[in-house]
Amino acid sequence: MGTDLKNGTVPVGNTSMSYVSFGSGEKKVILIPGLSDGLATVRGKAALLAKPYRPFFKKYTVYMFSRKDEMPEGYSIRDMAADQAAAMKTLGIGKACIAGVSQGGMISQYIAADNPGMVDKLVLAVTAPYANETIARVVADWIGMAERGDHKRLMLDTAEKSYSDEYLRKKRAFLPLLGFVGRQKSYRRFLINAHAILGFDARAVLKNISCPTLIIGGGKDKTVGAAAAGELHELITGSRLHIYPELGHAAYEEAGDFNRRIFDFFGEDGAGQ
């Protein structure tokens, strides 16, 4: 499997962007992670991140990107999308299937709206078309925790806002350990990403998304709100909608069929519209 794994960087403007890739298939898939990328990037983690995608190695080459290394103050979601598209072009990825989770889904909306020729199919998971009231409240709380350096509270609140009640009950004994995971010397990267979410609103451009689109939501999502997936579905013409009614924001981790659902959609002929 080693030959299928790659840790790389790609130049973007005056800085660089880390990525990992796995698989050797002809079809290209781009995965864009959420706000957690502000605490830990994908740099050097190809072997660690590849495991869930092994069933798809023969048919696909899968890329997972972090945000660029040096991000300016005021860096917006749309700026992130433009840099992601530029990185794809530099790597010779002319067209790909794109899946974005949470903040990664926000970035993916702008990639598809602003660069329609680059997106074959699109998956938007546990995300929203704008920073609604739930998002604004939750992210503002996380910003406050990061600014105070209260890493333990930040990690615990993220878990409480992401996982289902059943999952949290099962993992109760391990939750206190989260306070020791991913502690930062500086939260600057996280804060730039988080502030970008507060300024996000792609509703005006979603009509420009023309590729087949699958929207995945959690019926008990406490981070973006349970209604967010439905709003996206209404705004993106011809999109499909799948809701995990008993799961929340971490449906991408808790739902056993999450990755299979995405890659089955990518593999369909004439999927979506």
Backbone as CSV, one residue per row, in Angstrom:
resi,resn,N_x,N_y,N_z,CA_x,CA_y,CA_z,C_x,C_y,C_z
1,MET,0.818,-1.199,0.000,0.000,0.000,0.000,0.857,1.256,0.000
2,GLY,2.135,1.124,0.393,2.971,2.295,0.553,3.075,3.161,-0.684
3,THR,3.080,2.542,-1.856,3.211,3.314,-3.091,1.965,4.152,-3.376
4,ASP,0.862,3.861,-2.671,-0.372,4.611,-2.874,-0.459,5.848,-1.990
5,LEU,0.510,6.047,-1.113,0.457,7.132,-0.140,1.451,8.222,-0.478
6,LYS,1.026,9.473,-0.302,1.932,10.591,-0.554,1.656,11.720,0.422
7,ASN,2.725,12.285,0.968,2.653,13.521,1.743,3.300,14.602,0.900
8,GLY,2.575,15.699,0.642,3.124,16.712,-0.245,2.756,18.121,0.155
9,THR,3.381,19.066,-0.512,3.017,20.476,-0.389,2.941,21.064,-1.795
10,VAL,2.119,22.092,-1.933,1.966,22.751,-3.219,2.053,24.254,-2.982
11,PRO,2.817,24.988,-3.828,2.914,26.441,-3.626,1.590,27.135,-3.912
12,VAL,1.246,28.089,-3.049,0.056,28.917,-3.223,0.447,30.339,-2.860
13,GLY,0.552,31.209,-3.865,0.986,32.578,-3.617,2.376,32.595,-3.019
14,ASN,2.523,33.286,-1.890,3.833,33.381,-1.247,4.012,32.372,-0.124
15,THR,3.161,31.349,-0.088,3.263,30.322,0.939,3.000,28.967,0.299
16,SER,2.644,27.970,1.087,2.379,26.641,0.549,1.185,26.021,1.252
17,MET,0.693,24.941,0.687,-0.462,24.233,1.217,-0.096,22.757,1.331
18,SER,-0.355,22.164,2.489,-0.064,20.745,2.688,-1.217,19.890,2.183
19,TYR,-0.865,18.726,1.668,-1.896,17.765,1.273,-1.361,16.357,1.460
20,VAL,-2.263,15.408,1.496,-1.914,13.989,1.441,-2.724,13.385,0.312
21,SER,-2.232,12.314,-0.247,-3.005,11.613,-1.265,-2.833,10.113,-1.085
22,PHE,-3.845,9.382,-1.496,-3.798,7.924,-1.411,-4.663,7.337,-2.509
23,GLY,-4.267,6.164,-2.952,-4.955,5.501,-4.048,-4.264,5.740,-5.371
24,SER,-4.667,4.973,-6.381,-4.030,5.071,-7.691,-5.042,5.078,-8.827
25,GLY,-6.311,5.303,-8.490,-7.346,5.285,-9.509,-7.325,6.507,-10.401
26,GLU,-7.975,6.367,-11.539,-7.981,7.451,-12.531,-8.817,8.638,-12.068
27,LYS,-9.909,8.377,-11.360,-10.812,9.442,-10.942,-10.262,10.156,-9.713
28,LYS,-10.281,11.487,-9.733,-9.723,12.290,-8.649,-10.826,12.750,-7.695
29,VAL,-10.534,12.614,-6.399,-11.442,13.075,-5.353,-10.685,14.023,-4.436
30,ILE,-11.286,15.158,-4.141,-10.713,16.143,-3.228,-11.549,16.161,-1.956
31,LEU,-10.908,15.986,-0.803,-11.571,16.056,0.492,-11.089,17.310,1.225
32,ILE,-12.028,18.089,1.732,-11.676,19.333,2.418,-12.236,19.272,3.835
33,PRO,-11.362,19.240,4.835,-11.813,19.077,6.222,-12.378,20.353,6.810
34,GLY,-12.907,20.226,8.029,-13.557,21.329,8.690,-12.633,22.174,9.543
35,LEU,-13.218,22.825,10.540,-12.495,23.771,11.376,-11.361,23.116,12.160
36,SER,-11.441,21.822,12.382,-10.366,21.114,13.096,-9.022,21.294,12.412
37,ASP,-9.027,21.630,11.116,-7.771,21.885,10.398,-7.029,23.074,10.997
38,GLY,-7.743,23.935,11.702,-7.100,25.059,12.367,-6.268,24.650,13.564
39,LEU,-6.501,23.417,14.055,-5.740,22.904,15.190,-4.698,21.876,14.773
40,ALA,-4.979,21.122,13.736,-4.039,20.086,13.278,-4.200,19.894,11.782
41,THR,-3.138,20.150,11.025,-3.193,20.016,9.567,-2.944,18.565,9.165
42,VAL,-3.054,18.297,7.876,-2.834,16.948,7.358,-1.355,16.651,7.126
43,ARG,-0.488,17.613,7.338,0.935,17.473,7.001,1.532,16.181,7.564
44,GLY,2.094,15.364,6.672,2.802,14.158,7.059,1.933,13.016,7.552
45,LYS,0.611,13.096,7.353,-0.293,12.115,7.960,-0.971,11.194,6.957
46,ALA,-0.364,10.993,5.799,-1.004,10.169,4.769,-1.342,8.775,5.291
47,ALA,-0.396,8.119,5.952,-0.630,6.757,6.438,-1.740,6.728,7.485
48,LEU,-1.799,7.743,8.319,-2.808,7.808,9.374,-4.202,8.068,8.809
49,LEU,-4.291,8.933,7.806,-5.592,9.353,7.289,-6.158,8.427,6.220
50,ALA,-5.334,7.560,5.667,-5.750,6.761,4.511,-6.703,5.627,4.841
51,LYS,-6.653,5.113,6.056,-7.355,3.867,6.384,-8.824,3.832,5.965
52,PRO,-9.632,4.859,6.251,-11.057,4.769,5.886,-11.313,4.714,4.383
53,TYR,-10.296,5.055,3.573,-10.495,5.173,2.130,-9.880,4.010,1.348
54,ARG,-9.314,3.037,2.035,-8.672,1.908,1.352,-9.576,1.189,0.362
55,PRO,-10.882,1.016,0.666,-11.743,0.322,-0.306,-11.849,1.026,-1.657
56,PHE,-11.445,2.306,-1.719,-11.631,3.093,-2.933,-10.325,3.343,-3.681
57,PHE,-9.222,2.747,-3.209,-7.899,3.039,-3.768,-7.776,2.693,-5.253
58,LYS,-8.404,1.613,-5.693,-8.217,1.175,-7.078,-8.946,2.080,-8.068
59,LYS,-10.081,2.595,-7.668,-10.884,3.387,-8.588,-10.550,4.872,-8.514
60,TYR,-10.046,5.328,-7.348,-9.855,6.760,-7.128,-8.444,7.076,-6.641
61,THR,-8.004,8.292,-6.943,-6.896,8.908,-6.233,-7.501,10.002,-5.377
62,VAL,-7.332,9.859,-4.064,-7.986,10.741,-3.105,-6.963,11.726,-2.537
63,TYR,-7.294,12.999,-2.584,-6.456,14.058,-2.021,-7.193,14.701,-0.847
64,MET,-6.472,14.952,0.235,-7.016,15.718,1.342,-6.103,16.920,1.582
65,PHE,-6.682,18.108,1.582,-5.922,19.347,1.682,-6.177,20.060,3.005
66,SER,-5.128,20.699,3.526,-5.281,21.674,4.602,-5.400,23.067,4.000
67,ARG,-5.770,24.045,4.820,-5.673,25.432,4.384,-4.191,25.769,4.215
68,LYS,-3.893,26.851,3.542,-2.495,27.194,3.308,-1.790,27.533,4.622
69,ASP,-0.457,27.427,4.606,0.322,27.554,5.837,0.211,28.937,6.463
70,GLU,0.379,29.963,5.660,0.339,31.334,6.173,-0.954,31.996,5.723
71,MET,-1.827,32.251,6.679,-3.119,32.850,6.374,-3.172,34.269,6.930
72,PRO,-3.552,35.241,6.110,-3.611,36.627,6.592,-4.844,36.862,7.448
73,GLU,-4.800,37.881,8.266,-6.000,38.301,8.994,-7.079,38.682,7.974
74,GLY,-8.310,38.344,8.286,-9.404,38.654,7.373,-9.544,37.673,6.214
75,TYR,-8.820,36.585,6.260,-8.876,35.542,5.228,-10.280,34.934,5.220
76,SER,-10.957,35.019,4.090,-12.365,34.617,4.026,-12.518,33.203,3.470
77,ILE,-13.720,32.655,3.629,-14.039,31.346,3.057,-13.860,31.372,1.541
78,ARG,-14.255,32.463,0.909,-14.113,32.555,-0.546,-12.638,32.626,-0.943
79,ASP,-11.813,33.301,-0.131,-10.364,33.309,-0.369,-9.810,31.885,-0.283
80,MET,-10.276,31.140,0.718,-9.828,29.755,0.886,-10.191,28.924,-0.337
81,ALA,-11.389,29.148,-0.864,-11.829,28.414,-2.048,-10.958,28.744,-3.260
82,ALA,-10.639,30.027,-3.425,-9.793,30.434,-4.553,-8.407,29.802,-4.452
83,ASP,-7.857,29.755,-3.242,-6.540,29.138,-3.060,-6.595,27.631,-3.279
84,GLN,-7.693,27.011,-2.860,-7.836,25.571,-3.091,-7.897,25.264,-4.589
85,ALA,-8.650,26.062,-5.326,-8.732,25.871,-6.776,-7.371,26.089,-7.426
86,ALA,-6.627,27.082,-6.957,-5.291,27.339,-7.503,-4.357,26.161,-7.228
87,ALA,-4.451,25.586,-6.032,-3.608,24.434,-5.692,-3.930,23.241,-6.580
88,MET,-5.202,23.023,-6.837,-5.594,21.921,-7.724,-5.008,22.108,-9.111
89,LYS,-5.090,23.331,-9.636,-4.557,23.608,-10.965,-3.047,23.377,-11.009
90,THR,-2.342,23.801,-9.969,-0.889,23.621,-9.922,-0.524,22.148,-9.932
91,LEU,-1.339,21.322,-9.277,-1.080,19.879,-9.238,-1.584,19.167,-10.491
92,GLY,-2.157,19.913,-11.412,-2.645,19.307,-12.647,-3.976,18.603,-12.504
93,ILE,-4.721,18.958,-11.460,-6.052,18.372,-11.247,-7.063,19.295,-11.918
94,GLY,-7.386,19.001,-13.143,-8.258,19.885,-13.902,-9.710,19.779,-13.501
95,LYS,-10.128,18.570,-13.106,-11.513,18.351,-12.716,-11.548,17.212,-11.714
96,ALA,-12.383,17.358,-10.692,-12.421,16.349,-9.635,-13.791,16.313,-8.994
97,CYS,-14.056,15.233,-8.292,-15.180,15.172,-7.375,-14.707,15.786,-6.059
98,ILE,-15.531,16.613,-5.448,-15.133,17.312,-4.230,-16.125,17.014,-3.118
99,ALA,-15.580,16.703,-1.946,-16.401,16.500,-0.754,-15.863,17.386,0.358
100,GLY,-16.716,18.244,0.897,-16.331,19.132,1.980,-17.181,18.884,3.202
101,VAL,-16.529,18.826,4.357,-17.216,18.584,5.621,-17.196,19.851,6.461
102,SER,-18.344,20.284,6.947,-18.464,21.437,7.840,-17.861,22.688,7.181
103,GLN,-16.810,23.291,7.750,-16.208,24.445,7.093,-15.674,24.063,5.709
104,GLY,-15.209,22.829,5.574,-14.775,22.365,4.256,-15.907,22.371,3.245
105,GLY,-17.131,22.143,3.722,-18.291,22.235,2.842,-18.584,23.656,2.428
106,MET,-18.325,24.602,3.305,-18.489,26.020,2.959,-17.506,26.402,1.858
107,ILE,-16.254,25.978,2.021,-15.230,26.223,0.998,-15.641,25.576,-0.322
108,SER,-16.146,24.357,-0.244,-16.529,23.614,-1.448,-17.654,24.299,-2.207
109,GLN,-18.569,24.942,-1.501,-19.658,25.668,-2.167,-19.095,26.743,-3.087
110,TYR,-18.118,27.482,-2.598,-17.535,28.539,-3.426,-16.684,27.974,-4.559
111,ILE,-15.994,26.868,-4.322,-15.222,26.261,-5.416,-16.170,25.904,-6.558
112,ALA,-17.275,25.253,-6.236,-18.214,24.806,-7.264,-18.924,25.975,-7.937
113,ALA,-19.240,27.020,-7.168,-19.949,28.171,-7.740,-19.039,29.027,-8.603
114,ASP,-17.782,29.193,-8.184,-16.860,30.101,-8.883,-16.030,29.403,-9.954
115,ASN,-15.927,28.082,-9.893,-15.106,27.311,-10.849,-15.880,26.084,-11.319
116,PRO,-17.023,26.275,-11.969,-17.885,25.130,-12.296,-17.211,24.074,-13.151
117,GLY,-16.259,24.474,-13.989,-15.595,23.499,-14.848,-14.639,22.582,-14.111
118,MET,-14.349,22.882,-12.842,-13.393,22.086,-12.083,-14.052,21.005,-11.231
119,VAL,-15.384,21.039,-11.118,-16.069,20.126,-10.210,-16.965,19.172,-10.992
120,ASP,-16.654,17.903,-10.897,-17.445,16.868,-11.567,-18.712,16.589,-10.762
121,LYS,-18.537,16.259,-9.495,-19.651,16.045,-8.570,-19.256,16.631,-7.219
122,LEU,-20.275,16.959,-6.420,-20.039,17.694,-5.184,-20.810,17.045,-4.040
123,VAL,-20.128,16.890,-2.898,-20.791,16.463,-1.670,-20.562,17.528,-0.605
124,LEU,-21.646,17.972,-0.001,-21.600,18.962,1.068,-22.153,18.303,2.325
125,ALA,-21.297,18.056,3.307,-21.691,17.291,4.489,-21.662,18.144,5.747
126,VAL,-22.687,18.015,6.540,-22.873,18.716,7.812,-22.393,20.167,7.734
127,THR,-22.916,20.871,6.760,-22.519,22.250,6.520,-23.755,23.103,6.279
128,ALA,-23.562,24.357,5.931,-24.671,25.303,5.807,-24.369,26.311,4.714
129,PRO,-25.410,27.000,4.203,-25.180,28.000,3.158,-24.741,29.360,3.692
130,TYR,-24.826,29.554,5.008,-24.400,30.824,5.610,-24.230,30.598,7.114
131,ALA,-23.633,31.566,7.782,-23.434,31.473,9.228,-24.742,31.810,9.934
132,ASN,-25.567,30.804,10.117,-26.866,31.015,10.746,-26.699,31.261,12.259
133,GLU,-27.818,31.424,12.939,-27.771,31.778,14.363,-27.055,30.718,15.193
134,THR,-27.308,29.456,14.893,-26.650,28.374,15.635,-25.143,28.411,15.423
135,ILE,-24.731,28.515,14.174,-23.302,28.574,13.860,-22.650,29.766,14.535
136,ALA,-23.275,30.926,14.431,-22.699,32.146,15.003,-22.498,32.005,16.507
137,ARG,-23.466,31.418,17.180,-23.367,31.262,18.635,-22.266,30.257,19.002
138,VAL,-22.281,29.113,18.341,-21.320,28.061,18.666,-19.893,28.499,18.363
139,VAL,-19.677,29.054,17.180,-18.325,29.449,16.784,-17.822,30.617,17.630
140,ALA,-18.699,31.548,17.951,-18.288,32.660,18.816,-17.836,32.133,20.180
141,ASP,-18.522,31.128,20.700,-18.102,30.520,21.973,-16.722,29.880,21.833
142,TRP,-16.497,29.179,20.735,-15.195,28.531,20.529,-14.085,29.573,20.388
143,ILE,-14.383,30.681,19.722,-13.399,31.756,19.597,-13.014,32.273,20.988
144,GLY,-14.003,32.464,21.833,-13.733,32.931,23.180,-12.857,31.959,23.957
145,MET,-13.139,30.672,23.828,-12.337,29.655,24.519,-10.900,29.651,24.019
146,ALA,-10.738,29.762,22.693,-9.393,29.775,22.113,-8.625,31.022,22.539
147,GLU,-9.310,32.162,22.556,-8.645,33.408,22.952,-8.195,33.366,24.416
148,ARG,-8.941,32.644,25.242,-8.564,32.493,26.653,-7.550,31.372,26.868
149,GLY,-7.288,30.605,25.802,-6.380,29.471,25.935,-6.989,28.323,26.714
150,ASP,-8.326,28.261,26.774,-9.019,27.208,27.522,-9.209,26.001,26.614
151,HIS,-8.117,25.280,26.411,-8.126,24.182,25.447,-9.060,23.055,25.896
152,LYS,-9.037,22.739,27.161,-9.888,21.659,27.658,-11.351,21.934,27.373
153,ARG,-11.818,23.141,27.677,-13.215,23.488,27.435,-13.526,23.490,25.943
154,LEU,-12.585,23.953,25.126,-12.773,23.970,23.681,-12.969,22.559,23.144
155,MET,-12.123,21.622,23.584,-12.225,20.246,23.101,-13.508,19.576,23.594
156,LEU,-13.860,19.786,24.858,-15.065,19.167,25.397,-16.318,19.731,24.741
157,ASP,-16.354,21.042,24.540,-17.525,21.650,23.918,-17.665,21.216,22.466
158,THR,-16.529,21.090,21.771,-16.572,20.589,20.393,-17.166,19.194,20.354
159,ALA,-16.746,18.332,21.277,-17.288,16.972,21.332,-18.778,16.984,21.641
160,GLU,-19.176,17.807,22.611,-20.583,17.869,22.996,-21.460,18.407,21.871
161,LYS,-20.923,19.310,21.058,-21.687,19.886,19.957,-21.670,18.988,18.709
162,SER,-20.782,17.979,18.693,-20.603,17.176,17.487,-21.229,15.795,17.560
163,TYR,-21.029,15.103,18.661,-21.415,13.693,18.734,-22.829,13.506,19.259
164,SER,-23.404,12.366,18.916,-24.735,12.030,19.407,-24.677,11.746,20.901
165,ASP,-25.811,11.871,21.563,-25.878,11.609,22.998,-25.453,10.176,23.310
166,GLU,-25.848,9.248,22.467,-25.488,7.843,22.688,-23.979,7.653,22.621
167,TYR,-23.347,8.276,21.628,-21.897,8.171,21.483,-21.201,8.773,22.700
168,LEU,-21.660,9.921,23.153,-21.052,10.583,24.307,-21.195,9.734,25.566
169,ARG,-22.327,9.060,25.722,-22.510,8.180,26.887,-21.500,7.039,26.860
170,LYS,-21.291,6.471,25.674,-20.350,5.352,25.548,-18.919,5.783,25.814
171,LYS,-18.591,7.025,25.449,-17.211,7.514,25.551,-16.990,8.400,26.784
172,ARG,-17.941,8.394,27.715,-17.876,9.307,28.853,-16.544,9.227,29.601
173,ALA,-16.036,8.032,29.770,-14.800,7.845,30.533,-13.594,8.467,29.843
174,PHE,-13.666,8.616,28.523,-12.525,9.127,27.763,-12.590,10.639,27.529
175,LEU,-13.737,11.249,27.764,-13.906,12.667,27.452,-12.909,13.576,28.177
176,PRO,-12.597,13.328,29.452,-11.622,14.212,30.105,-10.256,14.232,29.433
177,LEU,-9.921,13.175,28.704,-8.618,13.109,28.036,-8.528,14.065,26.854
178,LEU,-9.687,14.529,26.358,-9.684,15.424,25.203,-8.939,16.727,25.488
179,GLY,-8.920,17.120,26.745,-8.247,18.363,27.110,-6.757,18.352,26.859
180,PHE,-6.202,17.151,26.623,-4.761,17.030,26.386,-4.434,16.848,24.904
181,VAL,-5.464,16.803,24.064,-5.271,16.532,22.633,-5.212,17.846,21.858
182,GLY,-4.145,18.034,21.085,-4.070,19.158,20.164,-3.868,20.521,20.799
183,ARG,-3.347,20.563,22.020,-3.116,21.852,22.667,-2.142,22.679,21.834
184,GLN,-2.421,23.972,21.688,-1.664,24.847,20.790,-0.767,25.825,21.547
185,LYS,0.387,26.134,20.978,1.183,27.251,21.476,0.514,28.568,21.090
186,SER,-0.057,28.583,19.892,-0.792,29.744,19.406,-2.067,29.270,18.713
187,TYR,-3.165,29.972,18.952,-4.439,29.623,18.324,-4.730,30.508,17.117
188,ARG,-3.718,31.192,16.608,-3.930,32.128,15.511,-4.580,31.453,14.304
189,ARG,-4.067,30.309,13.921,-4.588,29.601,12.746,-6.053,29.213,12.966
190,PHE,-6.339,28.691,14.135,-7.719,28.317,14.457,-8.629,29.544,14.421
191,LEU,-8.171,30.648,14.994,-8.993,31.844,15.085,-9.278,32.459,13.720
192,ILE,-8.304,32.437,12.816,-8.540,32.955,11.464,-9.601,32.117,10.759
193,ASN,-9.498,30.800,10.897,-10.507,29.920,10.301,-11.881,30.168,10.910
194,ALA,-11.926,30.313,12.225,-13.209,30.487,12.909,-13.864,31.827,12.548
195,HIS,-13.084,32.890,12.512,-13.644,34.195,12.142,-14.158,34.174,10.694
196,ALA,-13.502,33.403,9.828,-13.964,33.290,8.443,-15.363,32.687,8.386
197,ILE,-15.646,31.743,9.273,-16.975,31.132,9.315,-18.034,32.171,9.675
198,LEU,-17.720,33.027,10.628,-18.702,34.036,11.059,-19.072,34.982,9.922
199,GLY,-18.174,35.186,8.971,-18.456,36.082,7.850,-18.968,35.372,6.609
200,PHE,-19.287,34.088,6.731,-19.644,33.281,5.557,-21.114,33.423,5.173
201,ASP,-21.370,33.633,3.887,-22.732,33.632,3.344,-22.644,33.415,1.837
202,ALA,-22.919,32.196,1.394,-22.808,31.856,-0.029,-24.163,31.792,-0.721
203,ARG,-25.210,32.216,-0.057,-26.551,32.035,-0.626,-26.708,32.680,-2.001
204,ALA,-26.055,33.805,-2.230,-26.238,34.513,-3.499,-25.619,33.788,-4.681
205,VAL,-24.675,32.889,-4.438,-23.984,32.244,-5.558,-24.344,30.770,-5.723
206,LEU,-25.151,30.225,-4.821,-25.445,28.797,-4.897,-26.207,28.436,-6.167
207,LYS,-26.894,29.401,-6.760,-27.593,29.148,-8.033,-26.614,28.833,-9.158
208,ASN,-25.339,29.159,-8.959,-24.328,28.897,-9.985,-23.774,27.475,-9.928
209,ILE,-24.150,26.721,-8.920,-23.679,25.335,-8.823,-24.523,24.478,-9.752
210,SER,-23.881,23.904,-10.748,-24.602,23.144,-11.777,-24.261,21.664,-11.781
211,CYS,-23.258,21.246,-11.010,-22.856,19.840,-11.021,-23.787,19.016,-10.122
212,PRO,-23.865,17.702,-10.338,-24.624,16.840,-9.428,-24.123,17.010,-7.991
213,THR,-25.038,17.207,-7.074,-24.674,17.539,-5.702,-25.451,16.676,-4.712
214,LEU,-24.727,16.116,-3.755,-25.321,15.361,-2.654,-25.079,16.130,-1.365
215,ILE,-26.146,16.359,-0.619,-26.060,17.068,0.656,-26.367,16.077,1.772
216,ILE,-25.491,16.034,2.772,-25.645,15.100,3.888,-25.734,15.905,5.179
217,GLY,-26.738,15.604,5.990,-26.906,16.326,7.240,-27.203,15.401,8.400
218,GLY,-27.100,15.960,9.599,-27.470,15.247,10.807,-28.736,15.833,11.384
219,GLY,-29.698,14.997,11.672,-30.981,15.467,12.175,-30.898,16.100,13.548
220,LYS,-29.771,15.892,14.249,-29.581,16.485,15.578,-28.270,17.268,15.631
221,ASP,-27.973,17.968,14.549,-26.724,18.723,14.461,-26.799,19.976,15.339
222,LYS,-25.935,20.022,16.359,-25.912,21.147,17.293,-24.878,22.203,16.911
223,THR,-24.152,21.973,15.804,-23.115,22.912,15.378,-23.595,23.831,14.267
224,VAL,-24.211,23.259,13.227,-24.737,24.094,12.139,-26.252,24.169,12.149
225,GLY,-26.876,23.381,13.023,-28.333,23.371,13.094,-28.927,22.286,12.217
226,ALA,-30.004,21.689,12.668,-30.620,20.574,11.955,-31.247,20.988,10.629
227,ALA,-31.572,22.275,10.473,-32.249,22.738,9.253,-31.282,23.113,8.135
228,ALA,-29.991,23.183,8.426,-29.029,23.723,7.460,-28.960,22.891,6.178
229,ALA,-28.956,21.560,6.303,-28.861,20.722,5.112,-30.066,20.933,4.200
230,GLY,-31.245,21.048,4.792,-32.442,21.294,4.000,-32.398,22.630,3.282
231,GLU,-31.843,23.642,3.932,-31.700,24.946,3.287,-30.793,24.846,2.066
232,LEU,-29.686,24.151,2.202,-28.788,23.954,1.058,-29.505,23.228,-0.069
233,HIS,-30.256,22.206,0.287,-30.985,21.420,-0.703,-31.946,22.294,-1.496
234,GLU,-32.605,23.217,-0.825,-33.544,24.115,-1.503,-32.834,25.108,-2.412
235,LEU,-31.618,25.488,-2.055,-30.895,26.526,-2.799,-30.069,25.980,-3.963
236,ILE,-29.755,24.682,-3.958,-28.947,24.092,-5.035,-29.858,23.240,-5.904
237,THR,-30.113,23.719,-7.085,-31.072,23.081,-7.983,-30.681,21.642,-8.288
238,GLY,-31.647,20.725,-8.129,-31.436,19.335,-8.491,-30.622,18.529,-7.506
239,SER,-30.270,19.119,-6.376,-29.438,18.399,-5.406,-30.210,17.269,-4.743
240,ARG,-29.459,16.301,-4.235,-30.024,15.229,-3.426,-29.781,15.549,-1.953
241,LEU,-30.626,15.002,-1.098,-30.497,15.236,0.337,-30.591,13.921,1.081
242,HIS,-29.617,13.690,1.976,-29.695,12.530,2.871,-29.472,13.012,4.293
243,ILE,-30.386,12.657,5.182,-30.288,13.039,6.591,-30.119,11.785,7.444
244,TYR,-29.167,11.829,8.362,-29.052,10.807,9.405,-29.846,11.335,10.605
245,PRO,-31.067,10.886,10.793,-31.973,11.534,11.752,-31.495,11.502,13.204
246,GLU,-30.770,10.485,13.604,-30.357,10.364,15.006,-28.944,10.853,15.264
247,LEU,-28.259,11.350,14.222,-26.872,11.770,14.380,-26.748,13.290,14.316
248,GLY,-25.609,13.770,14.790,-25.356,15.196,14.788,-24.244,15.573,13.835
249,HIS,-23.428,16.548,14.233,-22.400,17.093,13.353,-21.335,16.067,12.999
250,ALA,-21.091,15.115,13.872,-20.056,14.101,13.616,-20.617,12.888,12.877
251,ALA,-21.650,13.096,12.082,-22.188,11.992,11.276,-21.104,11.371,10.401
252,TYR,-20.134,12.189,9.967,-19.037,11.683,9.133,-18.205,10.649,9.873
253,GLU,-18.249,10.653,11.189,-17.503,9.678,11.978,-18.395,8.564,12.513
254,GLU,-19.610,8.902,12.888,-20.497,7.929,13.514,-21.243,7.041,12.514
255,ALA,-21.580,7.581,11.351,-22.356,6.804,10.376,-21.442,5.803,9.668
256,GLY,-21.721,4.530,9.822,-20.860,3.506,9.246,-20.819,3.501,7.737
257,ASP,-21.866,4.048,7.100,-21.918,4.038,5.638,-21.566,5.389,5.034
258,PHE,-21.014,6.311,5.828,-20.796,7.679,5.361,-19.891,7.724,4.133
259,ASN,-18.707,7.151,4.207,-17.775,7.202,3.069,-18.294,6.404,1.884
260,ARG,-18.914,5.261,2.154,-19.458,4.454,1.055,-20.545,5.230,0.319
261,ARG,-21.369,5.941,1.034,-22.438,6.733,0.415,-21.848,7.788,-0.529
262,ILE,-20.779,8.446,-0.089,-20.147,9.490,-0.897,-19.531,8.905,-2.153
263,PHE,-18.760,7.834,-1.998,-18.056,7.283,-3.153,-18.998,6.556,-4.101
264,ASP,-20.091,6.005,-3.590,-21.104,5.450,-4.488,-21.714,6.556,-5.341
265,PHE,-21.961,7.701,-4.740,-22.488,8.845,-5.479,-21.496,9.305,-6.543
266,PHE,-20.232,9.384,-6.179,-19.201,9.791,-7.145,-19.098,8.808,-8.295
267,GLY,-19.395,7.545,-8.030,-19.238,6.514,-9.061,-20.430,6.333,-9.966
268,GLU,-21.545,6.973,-9.628,-22.753,6.817,-10.438,-22.616,7.539,-11.781
269,ASP,-23.228,6.957,-12.793,-23.349,7.641,-14.083,-24.549,8.567,-14.009
270,GLY,-24.294,9.857,-14.323,-25.396,10.819,-14.321,-25.970,11.058,-12.948
271,ALA,-25.127,10.987,-11.914,-25.618,11.157,-10.546,-26.215,12.545,-10.363
272,GLY,-27.263,12.585,-9.585,-27.814,13.880,-9.153,-28.849,14.420,-10.097
273,GLN,-28.446,15.216,-11.062,-29.403,15.953,-11.870,-29.697,15.246,-13.187
